[in-house]
């Protein structure tokens, strides 16, 4: 079996160069996302590769060490990330990386490790088994914008976008502290409604500071009052809808839909 090596993706410049050039890399692989996780939660990122030190990377899998008195000691690829594909060329490379993870899991007394691939593994390596499954929704933005609009659901999307335009909802986007506070107040309201705890404000502030222009806070307001907000992330030619929140008293005005539509146009 091929030998695997561990590395710090925040300190080793090879990781950023590898991510920039890999077709399956996402915003969740980037040093900026990893740094936001580290600053907010203290998670320590680690990457495994079969490439020897000092040589340009050809593969890799990135994870974070998570220490919690509630959920135990584990390694996750990656916390708070929708997916994080192992960037490998074939099953042999993945098998080598998983073998190194298993070895370190035993020596460092981790309870388990978790991998969140974007694509299903046709033949999971020995020791791995499915824990949960999720849907990933994607939209092709290569057609003309008018054709993209026509493909949206006529009732739940097109009609609500037109309603938002008739209501003359105002739109703001950016990374300012003012926009962050508007978003966070809507987030607190939404999470209370869902009976779920919110991420700390610091998480979103660190995303702004680490990702910069690759993160956008988008706000829809009615007569100066914020009624809906979403957060989008961008990396190369992919735009990701990451978070959304709203004031339920104004759901009929189509705030979230107009934000999504503005995001699609921006992505286009």
C-alpha positions in Angstrom: 0.0 0.0 0.0 1.3 3.5 -0.9 2.6 5.5 2.0 0.6 8.5 3.2 1.8 11.8 4.8 0.0 14.3 7.1 0.4 18.1 6.7 -1.0 21.3 8.0 -3.1 22.8 5.2 -3.0 26.3 6.8 0.8 26.4 6.9 1.8 24.3 3.9 1.4 26.5 0.8 1.1 23.4 -1.4 -2.5 22.9 -0.2 -3.8 26.3 -1.5 -2.1 25.7 -4.8 -3.6 22.2 -5.0 -7.1 23.4 -4.3 -6.9 26.2 -6.8 -6.1 23.7 -9.6 -8.3 20.7 -8.7 -11.6 20.4 -10.6 -13.5 18.8 -7.6 -12.3 21.2 -5.0 -14.9 23.4 -3.3 -15.0 26.5 -1.0 -15.0 24.0 1.9 -11.5 22.8 1.0 -10.0 26.3 1.1 -7.6 27.6 3.7 -10.0 30.5 4.3 -12.8 28.1 5.3 -10.5 26.1 7.5 -9.1 29.2 9.2 -12.7 30.4 10.0 -13.3 27.0 11.6 -10.1 27.3 13.6 -10.7 30.8 14.8 -14.3 30.2 15.9 -14.2 26.7 17.3 -10.5 25.9 17.8 -10.7 23.0 15.3 -7.3 21.9 14.1 -7.2 21.1 10.4 -5.0 18.3 9.1 -4.7 16.9 5.5 -3.4 13.5 4.3 -1.8 12.9 1.0 0.3 10.3 -0.7 2.6 13.0 -2.1 6.0 13.2 -0.2 7.0 16.5 1.5 8.4 19.2 -0.8 6.6 17.9 -3.9 3.6 19.4 -5.6 0.4 17.7 -4.3 -1.5 15.3 -6.5 -4.2 14.2 -4.0 -5.4 14.9 -0.5 -8.2 14.6 2.1 -8.7 17.4 4.7 -10.2 17.0 8.1 -10.5 18.8 11.4 -9.8 17.4 14.9 -12.8 18.0 17.1 -12.7 17.6 20.8 -16.1 17.8 22.6 -17.2 16.6 26.1 -20.6 15.8 24.5 -19.7 14.2 21.2 -16.2 12.9 22.0 -12.9 13.0 20.2 -13.3 12.6 16.5 -12.0 13.8 13.1 -14.5 15.2 10.6 -14.2 16.2 7.0 -15.4 18.8 7.6 -17.5 20.4 10.5 -20.3 22.8 9.4 -19.5 22.0 5.8 -22.1 20.6 3.3 -19.6 18.3 1.8 -15.8 17.8 1.4 -14.9 15.4 -1.4 -11.7 13.4 -0.9 -9.5 14.7 -3.8 -8.1 11.5 -5.1 -7.6 9.9 -8.5 -8.7 6.4 -7.7 -9.6 3.8 -5.0 -5.9 2.9 -4.3 -5.1 6.5 -3.2 -8.2 6.7 -1.1 -7.5 3.3 0.5 -4.0 4.6 1.5 -5.4 7.8 3.0 -8.1 5.9 4.9 -5.5 3.5 6.2 -3.4 6.3 7.6 -6.5 7.8 9.2 -7.3 4.5 10.9 -3.8 4.2 12.2 -3.9 7.7 13.7 -7.4 7.1 15.0 -6.0 4.3 17.2 -2.7 6.0 18.2 -4.4 9.3 19.1 -7.5 7.7 20.6 -10.1 9.3 18.4 -13.5 7.8 18.8 -14.1 7.8 15.0 -13.6 9.8 11.8 -16.3 11.0 9.4 -16.0 11.8 5.7 -18.6 13.7 3.7 -18.1 13.0 0.0 -20.1 15.0 -2.5 -20.4 12.0 -4.7 -21.3 8.5 -3.5 -18.4 6.1 -3.1 -19.1 3.2 -5.5 -17.0 0.9 -3.3 -16.3 2.4 0.1 -12.9 1.5 1.5 -12.7 -1.2 4.2 -13.9 0.2 7.6 -16.1 2.9 6.1 -19.9 2.6 6.2 -22.7 5.0 5.4 -24.0 6.9 8.4 -26.4 9.5 6.8 -27.4 10.5 3.4 -28.4 13.9 2.1 -29.6 15.6 -1.1 -27.4 18.2 -2.8 -29.4 20.6 -5.1 -27.6 22.2 -8.0 -28.6 24.4 -10.9 -26.8 24.9 -14.3 -26.1 28.6 -14.8 -24.8 28.3 -18.4 -28.2 28.9 -20.2 -29.4 32.5 -20.8 -30.8 34.2 -17.7 -34.3 34.3 -19.2 -34.2 30.5 -19.7 -33.0 30.0 -16.2 -36.0 32.0 -14.9 -38.4 30.0 -17.1 -37.1 26.8 -15.5 -38.0 28.0 -12.0 -41.2 26.7 -10.5 -44.0 28.9 -11.7 -45.9 29.1 -8.3 -43.3 28.8 -5.6 -40.6 30.7 -7.4 -41.6 32.9 -10.4 -44.8 34.2 -8.8 -43.1 35.1 -5.5 -40.2 36.8 -7.3 -42.7 39.0 -9.2 -44.6 39.6 -5.9 -41.3 40.8 -4.3 -40.7 43.1 -7.3 -44.3 44.6 -7.0 -43.7 45.1 -3.3 -40.5 47.1 -4.1 -38.4 45.2 -1.6 -35.0 46.8 -1.3 -31.8 44.7 -1.8 -28.4 45.0 -0.1 -25.3 42.9 -0.3 -21.8 43.0 1.1 -19.7 42.1 4.1 -20.2 45.1 6.4 -20.8 44.9 10.1 -24.2 46.5 9.6 -25.3 43.9 7.1 -24.0 41.2 9.5 -26.1 42.5 12.3 -29.2 42.6 10.1 -28.6 39.0 9.1 -27.9 37.8 12.6 -31.1 39.3 14.1 -33.1 37.5 11.4 -31.1 34.3 12.1 -31.9 34.5 15.8 -35.6 34.9 15.0 -35.5 31.9 12.6 -33.6 29.6 14.9 -36.1 30.4 17.8 -38.9 29.5 15.5 -37.2 26.2 14.6 -36.2 25.5 18.3 -32.5 25.3 17.3 -29.5 27.1 18.7 -27.8 29.6 16.4 -24.2 29.6 15.4 -22.3 32.3 17.4 -22.1 35.7 15.8 -18.3 35.2 15.8 -18.7 32.4 13.2 -20.2 34.7 10.6 -17.8 37.5 11.4 -14.8 35.1 10.9 -16.3 34.0 7.6 -16.4 37.6 6.5 -12.8 38.2 7.7 -11.4 35.0 6.2 -13.4 34.7 2.9 -13.7 38.4 2.1 -15.5 39.0 -1.2 -16.1 35.2 -1.6 -18.8 35.6 1.0 -21.9 37.8 0.6 -24.5 38.7 3.1 -27.7 39.5 1.1 -30.6 41.4 2.7 -34.2 42.1 1.5 -36.1 44.8 3.3 -39.6 46.2 3.3 -39.9 49.9 4.1 -36.4 49.8 5.7 -37.1 46.7 7.8 -35.1 43.6 7.1 -37.4 40.7 6.3 -35.1 38.0 4.8 -31.4 37.3 4.4 -29.2 34.6 2.8 -25.5 34.0 2.8 -23.7 32.8 -0.3 -20.2 31.6 -0.8 -18.2 31.5 -4.1 -15.2 29.6 -5.3 -14.0 29.5 -8.9 -17.2 28.9 -11.0 -19.5 27.7 -8.3 -21.9 29.8 -6.1 -23.1 28.1 -2.9 -26.2 29.0 -1.0 -25.2 28.3 2.6 -27.5 30.0 5.1 -31.0 31.6 5.0 -33.3 33.2 7.5 -36.4 35.4 7.5 -39.1 37.2 9.5 -42.1 34.8 9.2 -44.5 37.8 9.4 -43.4 38.8 5.9 -43.1 35.4 4.2 -45.9 36.3 1.7 -43.8 39.1 0.2 -41.2 36.7 -1.4 -38.1 38.0 0.4 -36.1 34.7 0.2 -37.1 34.1 -3.4 -36.0 37.5 -4.6 -32.7 37.0 -2.8 -32.2 33.7 -4.5 -33.0 35.2 -7.8 -30.5 38.0 -7.4 -27.9 35.4 -6.4 -28.6 33.4 -9.5 -28.2 36.5 -11.7 -25.0 37.3 -9.8 -23.7 33.8 -10.3 -24.6 34.0 -14.0 
